Every structure is written in C-alpha cells, then in structure tokens.
Amino acid sequence: MSAQLQSYAAVDLGASSGRVMVGRVGPDSLELTEAHRFVNRPVRVPEGLRWDILALYGGVLDGLRAAGRVDSVGIDSWAVDYGLLDADGALLGNPVHYRDARTEGVAEKVWATLPAERLYAATGLQYAPFNTLYQLVAARGSAQLAAAGRLLLIPDLLSYWLTGEQGTELTNASTTQLIDPRTRDWSYDVASRLGVDLGLFAPLRQPGDPAGLLRPGVLEETGLRGPVPVTTVGSHDTASAVAAVPAGGERFAYICTGTWSLAGLELGAPVLSEASRAANFTNELGLDGTVRYLRNIMGLWLLQECVRAWGEPELGGLLSAAAEVPALRSVVDAGDAAFLAPGRMPERIAEACRASGQPVPASPAETTRCILDSLALAHRRAIEDAQRLADHPVDVVHIVGGGTRNALLCQLTADACGLPVVAGPTEAAALGNVLVQARAHGLVGDLAGMRRLLIRTQQLTRYEPRGDTARWTEAQTRLAGR
C-alpha cells in the first residue's frame, strides 16, 4: 500500500497566517502534516492597507523547501484581492487589502449604473463592500490600473511566480462579482455596463487543470527535483474547504470557520431570487458544477481582535471562563459590517450591546461569551434562511476549519440550530486542496469518493443539541428588534 502513496504540497493562505501542508494520499489513506507555517501580517502604508505579498511568496518557497519531494503543488487563499502586472509581467505595487477603506461608498456608485437587484440577478453574489468589482471601480483612474496589462487573483499570482504561466481559477473568480453562476463564465454584460475590462483577466481554469511546472529558478531555490507540476485546485480557500466536508449525502449544511464563518449549503444550481438577495446570500462556484450558497458572517475575527486588544491572553483559559458566563445575556449581529475594520473590538462590542439596551460585557470572559453566543446565533439564522430560500432541508451541520478547535462554539451552534454538529477536519482547506490534486493525478474518484475517504481517515467530533431552541429564538427576536 505504501508504494501507492503520493505526496502533494498544499499552499493554504489565510488572512492571518499561511502554511504549506503535505498530504500523503493512497486508496485508503489520507495523512496531512505541516511543513511550514508563517505569519500573514498586512502592512499599513501612507496610501492604505496592503498585503505583504513578497513575504507571503517567501513563505511559500520556504514551505516547499521544507516539504521535500512532492508530486504536485496546489495553492488556495482568501478571495477577492488581486495583484496588477505591467506589460512585462512585473507586479505593480503591493496588492490592496480587502479591509482597506478605498471601497467605502463605491457600491452606491455602482448601483446608480446597475441597480443592486439586477447585479444580483446577473451574478448571484451577495453585497460585500470589498468585492473585486467594487475594488476595480474604486481603482478607476489610478496610475496602477492604467498601467496594468494583467490582473491575477492572489493564488493565481503566486502560481504565476512559481511557473511563469497565467490563469484565473473559476471558484475564486466567482467571488469577483463578474461571473454568471448559471453559465460559469464571465458576465460580459455586467463588465460592459460598469466599464470593467475583462481582458485584464487571464483565461479561466477549472480545479484539476494543469497550471504549469515549477520554474528552474524555483527548483533551485527550494531544492526540489523537477519536473514538479502545479495543479489548479479550488483556489478560493472556502471552495477547497467545502470540498473537504465529510458529508455522506446531500442533506447537510456546512460552516467553514476561521477569521470568517461561511455558513450555507451545497447546491446544484444558484438561487437568484430577490428574497435571496435581500437575505444577503451569495452563490459562489464549487467543484464539479456545484454552487456554494452561503452567507458571510464576521466569524472568529471578532474574538481574534479582542484577544489582540487584551494583550494575547491564553485562549484556553478565556474559553473556560466564558463557558461559566450565563448564556445569551447579550448578543450582537455577527454579520454587521460595523465590525469589519480592525481596532477597538471590545469597545465596539460593548457599544453595540449598550445601543440595543442589553447588559454591557464587563470582562474578557463576558465579551468572549457574547461573541460565541452571537456567532452561534448567526450560524442558526444563516442555516435556517438557506434552507428556506433554497427549499433544501438538512439533517446535520458540518463545521470545518479552525473553529473546530473551539468546542464551546461547536456545542453552542448545535444548541442554536437544534441539529447535530459534526466538527472536523480542522485543516479542511488544505485537505480539499490535496484531494483535488490527487484526483487530477488519478488517485481518488469523484467528490463523493473524496468525502468517503475523509470520513474513513479524519478525526471527527459529534455534538448533539442540548435542550430546546426557544431561548435562541428569543435572543434572535431581541436582536432583530434592536
């Protein structure tokens, strides 16, 4: 059996850290180890908030060196952000961070040309102020955009530096608000109406497509022996994470947890109704013709920012103390864009509680409990709304990603939803990345086969709901009436 194992390097970049993981895959084997982890620290410069893309690329090279011999490399990252290249293929400045303030007020300008309801009917993408479309409109007239000959989304940019070949991966492209989820191609009408030059984008690629070979210079720097192919994966980390949901059928919801919580359903077709737009659900593309029908929730960003403000206390003790705080004493809207920007998070949560007439958290433990209750409540609302809008009932909720380590959040989500929660795997995005590479190289089968392998090989924890959901309904009503 061991002779059949193949090794795949998964470059998985999150909003706060990057890692290179090595997956070893066989017909009945799936093992994941961490080769290298590095910080993703944005930098505020005079012109705004920027990604330190060169440090990230350096981390990728260090990770490939640490990984050793691999049969393929795949890259996934967060969505919407991009780098601009000049006519010679050189990067024009550091990519702008999606939390940068440049898109403030831009959506209203876009809607004056193309009303929000028509934009949604064409692209199925929820409103978020940082969508690539709004970033491009905000950049209009800038020297960088005027000089650009190519736009590459973040994972495609790194892939280009590794291989010298350019492409635009489809699942990530679907977050730009420039893709028609029905045709799974560019929305030429939207681009034309809003003056976006689709010629800036490299040709579309599908997960599983070849993306080139590591350049000789990369082989020399990493010590790898070529040829080493780069394989296109679901390069939006959520697409890779959903591919790694260990579900046994179709009646499941998922929550991809980390800096964000992405809560929703896997569907065969988009939901483009006005009711869906009003509920702020998005239709992003997944593997094998699927649609990721989900709502973006602020996620563990709220807690990460509080922990940073408190001087980095030990998280385990903080969660233990939060578990002793009375439930649902105060809740906030975890999807509120007011929490998007960094800084002063404990004070902003306190202000939101005060404004809604609820008790104001007086300690880190109380603030932490407020955040976790609020996230569980937002998970409940998203899953209830998704089932109703898509007419797609579910029997179980799968939580994948970093939030699986937070047992209190998993249990509260089960309690709030009144459904069993299956937590795991933690490194879902990296596993989905690895499995798409393995499938492209003939080692695993279809999406259902990938999931059966996950069920057999990954550690999963089940949380049963406790009590009835009446108190969660009351808290939801209280929040809605603020």
TIMAR-264017 format. One line per 4 residues: number of its first residue (from 1); their letters; for each residue x, y, z negated of C-alpha. Coordinates in steps of 0.5 Angstrom, whole numbers. Example, Ala and Ser with C-alpha at 12.3 -4.5 7.8 and 13.67 -1.06 7.14 Angstrom:
% residues 2
1> as> 25,-9,-16  27,-2,-14
This chain:
% residues 482
1> msaq> 0,0,0  6,5,-2  8,4,5  2,7,8
5> lqsy> 2,14,3  4,20,7  5,27,4  2,33,5
9> aavd> 4,40,3  -2,45,1  0,52,0  -6,55,-4
13> lgas> -6,62,-6  -11,65,-11  -12,72,-13  -7,72,-19
17> sgrv> -3,66,-17  0,62,-11  2,55,-11  5,49,-7
21> mvgr> 2,43,-8  4,36,-6  -2,31,-4  0,24,-3
25> vgpd> -5,20,1  -7,13,2  -13,9,4  -15,8,-3
29> slel> -10,13,-6  -10,21,-7  -5,24,-12  -3,31,-13
33> teah> 3,34,-16  5,41,-17  12,43,-13  12,50,-15
37> rfvn> 7,56,-18  9,63,-17  5,70,-19  1,74,-14
41> rpvr> 2,81,-17  -1,86,-13  2,93,-13  -1,100,-13
45> vpeg> 3,105,-9  1,112,-7  -3,110,-1  -7,105,-6
49> lrwd> -7,98,-8  -3,93,-4  -1,85,-3  6,84,-4
53> ilal> 6,79,2  13,78,2  14,76,-5  8,71,-3
57> yggv> 12,69,3  18,68,-1  14,64,-6  11,59,0
61> ldgl> 18,58,2  21,56,-5  15,52,-6  16,48,1
65> raag> 24,47,-1  21,44,-8  16,40,-4  21,36,-1
69> rvds> 20,31,5  12,32,8  9,30,14  5,37,15
73> vgid> 3,43,11  -3,47,11  -5,54,8  -11,57,5
77> swav> -12,63,1  -17,68,-1  -22,71,4  -23,78,8
81> dygl> -16,81,7  -11,81,13  -4,84,16  -4,88,22
85> ldad> 2,87,27  5,91,32  6,89,40  13,86,38
89> gall> 9,82,32  12,85,27  8,87,20  5,94,20
93> gnpv> 6,95,12  3,91,6  -4,88,7  -9,92,3
97> hyrd> -12,89,-3  -20,88,-3  -20,92,-9  -18,98,-6
101> arte> -22,104,-6  -22,105,1  -29,102,3  -33,106,-2
105> gvae> -39,109,2  -37,105,8  -43,101,8  -48,106,8
109> kvwa> -44,109,15  -44,102,18  -52,101,16  -53,108,20
113> tlpa> -51,105,26  -53,98,25  -58,97,19  -57,92,14
117> erly> -62,87,16  -60,87,23  -53,86,21  -55,80,16
121> aatg> -60,77,21  -54,77,26  -48,75,21  -51,72,15
125> lqya> -46,75,11  -48,78,4  -46,85,2  -40,86,-1
129> pfnt> -36,93,-1  -30,89,1  -32,85,7  -27,85,13
133> lyql> -32,89,17  -32,95,12  -25,95,12  -24,96,19
137> vaar> -29,101,19  -25,105,13  -18,104,17  -21,107,24
141> gsaq> -17,113,26  -11,111,21  -4,110,25  -3,103,23
145> laaa> -10,101,26  -8,105,32  -1,102,33  -4,94,32
149> grll> -4,89,37  -6,83,33  -10,82,26  -8,76,22
153> lipd> -12,74,16  -8,72,10  -7,65,11  -6,66,19
157> llsy> -1,71,18  3,66,13  2,61,18  5,65,24
161> wltg> 11,67,20  12,59,19  11,57,26  11,63,31
165> eqgt> 4,61,33  -2,66,32  -9,63,31  -16,65,27
169> eltn> -18,60,23  -26,59,23  -28,58,16  -24,64,14
173> astt> -26,68,20  -34,67,18  -32,72,12  -31,78,16
177> qlid> -38,79,18  -36,79,25  -38,71,26  -45,69,28
181> prtr> -46,63,24  -51,60,29  -46,60,35  -40,59,30
185> dwsy> -37,64,35  -36,72,35  -42,76,34  -40,80,40
189> dvas> -46,85,39  -44,87,32  -37,88,34  -39,92,40
193> rlgv> -44,96,36  -39,98,31  -33,99,35  -29,93,33
197> dlgl> -24,91,38  -25,83,38  -18,83,42  -14,84,36
201> fapl> -16,77,33  -12,71,35  -16,65,38  -21,61,34
205> rqpg> -18,55,31  -22,49,27  -20,46,21  -16,40,23
209> dpag> -13,43,29  -5,44,30  -2,50,28  5,49,31
213> llrp> 11,47,28  16,50,22  21,54,26  28,52,26
217> gvle> 30,58,21  24,56,16  27,49,16  34,51,15
221> etgl> 31,56,9  27,50,6  32,44,7  26,40,11
225> rgpv> 28,36,17  24,37,23  19,37,26  14,39,21
229> pvtt> 7,40,23  3,46,20  -4,43,21  -10,48,20
233> vgsh> -15,47,14  -21,50,11  -16,56,10  -21,60,6
237> dtas> -20,57,-1  -27,56,-2  -28,52,4  -23,48,2
241> avaa> -26,47,-5  -33,45,-3  -30,40,2  -27,37,-5
245> vpag> -33,37,-8  -34,30,-10  -41,29,-9  -45,23,-7
249> gerf> -51,25,-3  -54,32,-1  -58,34,-7  -52,38,-10
253> ayic> -51,45,-12  -43,47,-13  -40,52,-17  -33,54,-15
257> tgtw> -30,57,-21  -24,62,-22  -23,69,-21  -30,69,-18
261> slag> -35,64,-18  -38,62,-12  -45,58,-13  -49,55,-8
265> lelg> -51,49,-3  -48,46,3  -53,46,9  -53,44,16
269> apvl> -56,51,18  -56,58,16  -61,62,12  -62,68,15
273> seas> -69,71,13  -70,78,10  -71,74,3  -64,71,3
277> raan> -61,78,5  -65,81,-1  -62,76,-6  -55,77,-3
281> ftne> -54,70,-1  -48,69,4  -48,64,10  -40,62,11
285> lgld> -38,56,15  -35,50,12  -32,43,15  -36,39,20
289> gtvr> -41,44,22  -44,46,15  -46,52,12  -43,55,5
293> ylrn> -50,58,3  -48,62,-4  -48,68,-8  -41,71,-10
297> imgl> -41,72,-18  -36,76,-21  -33,70,-25  -27,69,-30
301> wllq> -24,75,-27  -29,79,-33  -25,74,-38  -18,75,-35
305> ecvr> -19,82,-35  -21,82,-42  -15,78,-44  -10,82,-41
309> awge> -13,88,-45  -13,85,-51  -5,83,-50  -6,76,-48
313> pelg> -8,72,-54  -8,65,-54  -14,62,-50  -16,56,-53
317> glls> -17,60,-60  -21,65,-57  -26,60,-53  -26,56,-60
321> aaae> -28,63,-64  -33,64,-58  -37,57,-59  -38,60,-66
325> vpal> -42,66,-64  -49,66,-63  -52,64,-56  -55,69,-52
329> rsvv> -54,75,-57  -52,80,-51  -52,78,-43  -49,83,-37
333> dagd> -50,82,-30  -44,78,-28  -45,80,-21  -45,87,-22
337> aafl> -40,91,-17  -39,96,-23  -34,90,-26  -30,90,-19
341> apgr> -25,94,-21  -19,93,-26  -18,96,-32  -22,97,-39
345> mper> -26,91,-38  -28,90,-46  -31,97,-46  -35,97,-39
349> iaea> -38,90,-42  -40,94,-49  -42,100,-45  -47,95,-41
353> cras> -50,92,-47  -51,99,-50  -54,101,-44  -59,95,-44
357> gqpv> -61,96,-51  -57,90,-53  -52,89,-59  -45,91,-57
361> pasp> -40,86,-58  -35,88,-64  -30,83,-63  -26,79,-58
365> aett> -30,73,-59  -37,76,-59  -34,79,-52  -32,72,-49
369> rcil> -39,69,-51  -42,75,-48  -38,74,-41  -39,66,-42
373> dsla> -47,66,-43  -47,72,-37  -43,67,-33  -48,61,-34
377> lahr> -54,65,-33  -51,68,-27  -50,61,-24  -57,59,-26
381> raie> -60,65,-22  -56,63,-16  -58,56,-16  -65,57,-17
385> daqr> -65,62,-12  -61,58,-7  -66,52,-8  -72,56,-7
389> ladh> -69,60,-1  -66,54,3  -72,50,1  -67,45,-1
393> pvdv> -68,42,-8  -62,39,-12  -61,34,-18  -54,36,-20
397> vhiv> -49,41,-21  -41,40,-19  -36,45,-22  -30,45,-19
401> gggt> -24,50,-19  -20,53,-25  -27,54,-29  -27,46,-30
405> rnal> -22,47,-36  -27,51,-40  -31,46,-43  -36,51,-46
409> lcql> -37,55,-39  -39,48,-36  -43,46,-42  -47,53,-42
413> tada> -48,52,-35  -51,45,-36  -56,48,-41  -58,54,-37
417> cglp> -59,50,-31  -63,44,-34  -59,40,-30  -53,35,-31
421> vvag> -46,38,-29  -40,34,-26  -34,38,-27  -28,37,-23
425> ptea> -23,37,-20  -19,43,-22  -15,44,-16  -21,43,-11
429> aalg> -18,48,-6  -11,44,-6  -15,37,-5  -19,40,0
433> nvlv> -13,43,4  -9,36,3  -15,32,5  -16,36,12
437> qara> -9,35,14  -10,27,12  -16,27,16  -12,30,22
441> hglv> -7,25,22  -12,19,22  -11,17,14  -18,19,12
445> gdla> -25,19,15  -31,24,15  -33,29,10  -37,23,6
449> gmrr> -31,19,7  -27,24,4  -31,25,-2  -32,18,-3
453> llir> -24,18,-4  -25,24,-9  -30,20,-13  -25,14,-14
457> tqql> -19,18,-15  -20,24,-19  -22,25,-26  -29,28,-27
461> trye> -33,30,-34  -40,30,-34  -44,35,-38  -52,34,-40
465> prgd> -56,39,-41  -58,41,-49  -65,43,-51  -70,46,-46
469> tarw> -68,52,-42  -73,57,-45  -68,61,-48  -64,62,-42
473> teaq> -71,64,-38  -72,70,-44  -65,72,-43  -66,72,-35
477> trla> -72,76,-37  -69,81,-41  -63,82,-36  -68,84,-31
481> gr> -72,89,-35  -66,93,-37
